[in-house]
Amino acid sequence: DINFDVVGYLWLVGNSVATVSNTFWNKVFITRYTKELKIQTSYGVSLIQQIETLPIVFVLAAANGEGGAYMAYKPLDLAAKLTILATCAGGVLIGIAYPKCFSLLSGTSVVVASTANKAVSILIG
């Protein structure tokens, strides 16, 4: 690596550990509760996951001083505001799609398809 940076590699390791942990958690948790025990729907699992994420988002926003972000949002034109809203809605839909996929298919199939999707996205650009 020509531009070796320890901090960059630490972020890479942290991201990899988080990704692998999340994958195993999703495979075990979602498969168990939606397929085996049938006590939760995939939409319920998605709602639980997204609600659990909110405190993390608020803590990180406060820690990084992003409380004034709304002031930067207010003067944007309608097209920019709608674009932001559309990307937020897209994130919610993706959050709903993953548990549904895990409830219908094997965890391995979902992970392989997700990785292939990411590879195509990286290649396209």
N, C-alpha and C positions, 0 to 999 in steps of 0.2 A: 504494500500500500504506500504510494508516494506521499500522501498527505496524512500520515498516521496521526490520529488524535485520540487519546485515551478516553476523553469525555464522550466522543462520538461512539466509540466501541462500547462504553458502559450503557449508553442509551440503547444501542442495538441489542445488547444482552438483556436489558430490562424489558424492552419491547418484545423480544422473542419469548422470554419467560412468561410475560403477561398473555401473549397470544396462545402459547401452548396450554397454560393453565385455564384460560377461558374456553379453549376448544374441549379439553377434557371435562370441565365443569358442565358445559352445554351438553356434551354427549351423555354424561351420566345423569344429570339433573333433569333435562328435558325428556330424554328417553324414558327415564323411570317414571316421572309424573304424568306423562301424556300417553305412553304406550303400555307400560306394565301395570301401574296402579290405577290409571285412568281417573285420577282425582283432580286433574287440572287440564284445561284446554290449552292449546298452543297460544291462543290470544291472551289467556290469563297469565301464562308464563311470561309472555312479552310485556304485559302491563307491569308485572312484578319487577322484571329486570329494568325497565325504563324508570320506574319510580325509585328503585334502589340507586340509580345513577344520579338522580337529582341532587342529593346532598353533596356528592363528590364534585359536581359541576359548580355548585354555589360556593363551596370551600375554595376550589381552585380559582374561581373568578375573584373572590375576595382577596385571596393571597397574592394574586397577580395585579391587583389594582384595576380591575376591569369594570368597576362600578359605574364609571362615567361613559361606558360604551353606548348607552341609550342616547346620550347627548350627541354622539356622532351619527346615530341612526336617524334622529329626528329630521335633519335637513335633507336627507336623501330624497331623490325623486321617486315617484310611484313605481317605476319599472325596477329600480334597485331594491325597493322594499319588497316587491312581489317576488323578485329573484331570491332574496334571503328567505322569504316565507316558503317558497317552493323547495329550496334546499333543505329546510327544516322538515317539511312534510316528507321529502324523500328519505331523510334519515329515519323518521318514524316508520315509514313503510318498510324500509330495510330491517328495522328492528322487529317488525311484525313477521316478516318473511322468514327469517332464520329459525325461530322456534317452530313455525309451521313446517318448514322443510325437515327439521329434526324429528318432528312427530310423524312425518310421512315416510321418510327414508332412513337408511342407516346413517349413523353419525359419520362414518368413513366416507360415504358417498357425498354428503354435504360438504365435508372438509375438502375433498378432492375437487368438487365443482367450484367451491369458493376460491381455492388456490388457483385453479385454472382461470377463473374470472379475473383475479388480481393480476395474473401474468399477462393476460390479454390487455388489460387496462394499462399496465406499465409499457407494453410494447407499442400500443397506440399513442400513448403519450401524454 
